[in-house]
Amino acid sequence: MDLRTITKLIQSRRFSLSDEKKLQGEIEEEFVSAGVGYRREVRLDDRNIIDFMIGPIGIEVKIKGARLNIFRQIERYAAFGDVEKLLLVTNVPMGMPELVKGKPIHVLNLAKAWL
């Protein structure tokens, strides 16, 4: 599954934006109903756990937090060889460079997806 297909799947539904764990669960339900093969809470090392992996695509869900902290987290994840691309699913209004540590980064703002 490619990044565009994953993004369209997540955009196809309105999700709860009040609780990050609930949002992760709702995204997981969407993956299950669509028959997507995924891994959840993937340990990249002793200190880094990404929310989802679909093949080499890492997906991180963030609905709160400082932009700089979110960027640093994405930057850490991009350093791992198993992660070839990253999708940040968020409602925090923020930009992101196209590449971080040489890896493509895509931001899906759920608040904008509702408009």
C-alpha positions as CSV (number, residue, x, y, z in Angstrom):
1,M,0.0,0.0,0.0
2,D,1.3,3.4,-0.9
3,L,1.3,6.7,1.0
4,R,-1.4,8.2,-1.2
5,T,-3.8,5.3,-0.6
6,I,-3.2,5.3,3.2
7,T,-3.9,9.1,3.3
8,K,-7.1,8.7,1.3
9,L,-8.2,5.9,3.6
10,I,-7.7,8.0,6.7
11,Q,-9.3,11.1,5.1
12,S,-12.4,9.1,4.3
13,R,-13.7,9.3,7.8
14,R,-14.2,11.8,10.6
15,F,-12.3,10.9,13.7
16,S,-12.4,11.9,17.3
17,L,-9.8,14.6,17.9
18,S,-10.0,14.8,21.7
19,D,-8.0,11.8,22.7
20,E,-4.9,10.5,20.9
21,K,-5.3,6.8,22.0
22,K,-9.0,6.9,20.9
23,L,-7.9,8.4,17.5
24,Q,-5.3,5.7,17.1
25,G,-7.9,3.0,17.8
26,E,-10.3,4.5,15.2
27,I,-7.6,4.6,12.6
28,E,-6.8,1.0,13.5
29,E,-10.5,0.1,12.9
30,E,-10.3,1.8,9.5
31,F,-7.2,-0.3,8.6
32,V,-8.9,-3.5,9.8
33,S,-12.1,-2.8,7.8
34,A,-10.1,-2.0,4.7
35,G,-8.0,-5.2,5.1
36,V,-4.7,-3.2,5.5
37,G,-1.8,-5.1,6.8
38,Y,-0.2,-3.0,9.6
39,R,1.7,-3.2,12.8
40,R,0.8,-1.0,15.8
41,E,3.1,0.5,18.5
42,V,6.2,-0.6,16.6
43,R,9.4,-0.4,18.7
44,L,12.1,1.2,16.7
45,D,14.6,1.0,19.6
46,D,14.5,1.2,23.4
47,R,13.2,4.8,23.4
48,N,11.2,5.2,20.1
49,I,7.8,3.6,19.4
50,I,6.0,4.7,16.3
51,D,2.2,4.4,16.2
52,F,1.8,2.3,13.0
53,M,3.9,0.8,10.3
54,I,2.5,-0.3,7.0
55,G,5.4,-1.9,5.2
56,P,8.2,0.7,5.2
57,I,5.7,3.6,5.9
58,G,5.7,4.9,9.4
59,I,2.6,6.7,10.7
60,E,2.7,8.9,13.8
61,V,-0.5,10.3,15.3
62,K,-0.3,13.6,17.2
63,I,-3.2,15.8,18.3
64,K,-1.4,17.8,20.9
65,G,2.1,19.1,21.6
66,A,4.6,21.7,20.6
67,R,5.4,21.9,16.9
68,L,9.2,21.6,17.7
69,N,8.7,18.5,19.8
70,I,6.6,16.9,17.1
71,F,9.3,17.7,14.5
72,R,12.0,16.3,16.7
73,Q,10.0,13.1,17.1
74,I,9.5,12.8,13.3
75,E,13.2,13.5,12.9
76,R,14.1,10.7,15.3
77,Y,11.9,8.2,13.4
78,A,13.3,9.3,10.0
79,A,16.7,8.2,11.2
80,F,15.7,4.5,11.3
81,G,16.4,2.3,8.3
82,D,13.1,0.4,8.6
83,V,11.2,3.7,8.0
84,E,11.4,4.8,4.4
85,K,8.5,7.4,4.5
86,L,6.6,9.1,7.3
87,L,3.0,10.2,7.6
88,L,2.2,12.6,10.4
89,V,-1.5,12.5,11.2
90,T,-2.4,15.5,13.3
91,N,-4.7,18.4,14.0
92,V,-1.8,20.6,15.0
93,P,-1.4,23.3,12.4
94,M,2.2,22.9,11.2
95,G,4.4,22.6,8.2
96,M,7.1,20.1,7.6
97,P,10.0,19.9,5.2
98,E,9.5,17.6,2.2
99,L,12.4,15.5,3.4
100,V,13.7,14.8,6.9
101,K,17.0,12.9,7.1
102,G,16.5,12.1,3.4
103,K,13.0,10.5,4.0
104,P,9.8,11.9,2.5
105,I,7.4,13.3,5.1
106,H,3.7,13.9,4.5
107,V,1.4,15.8,6.9
108,L,-2.3,14.9,7.0
109,N,-4.1,17.6,9.0
110,L,-7.3,16.0,10.2
111,A,-8.9,19.4,11.1
112,K,-8.4,20.6,7.5
113,A,-9.7,17.2,6.2
114,W,-13.1,18.1,7.8
115,L,-13.5,21.3,5.8
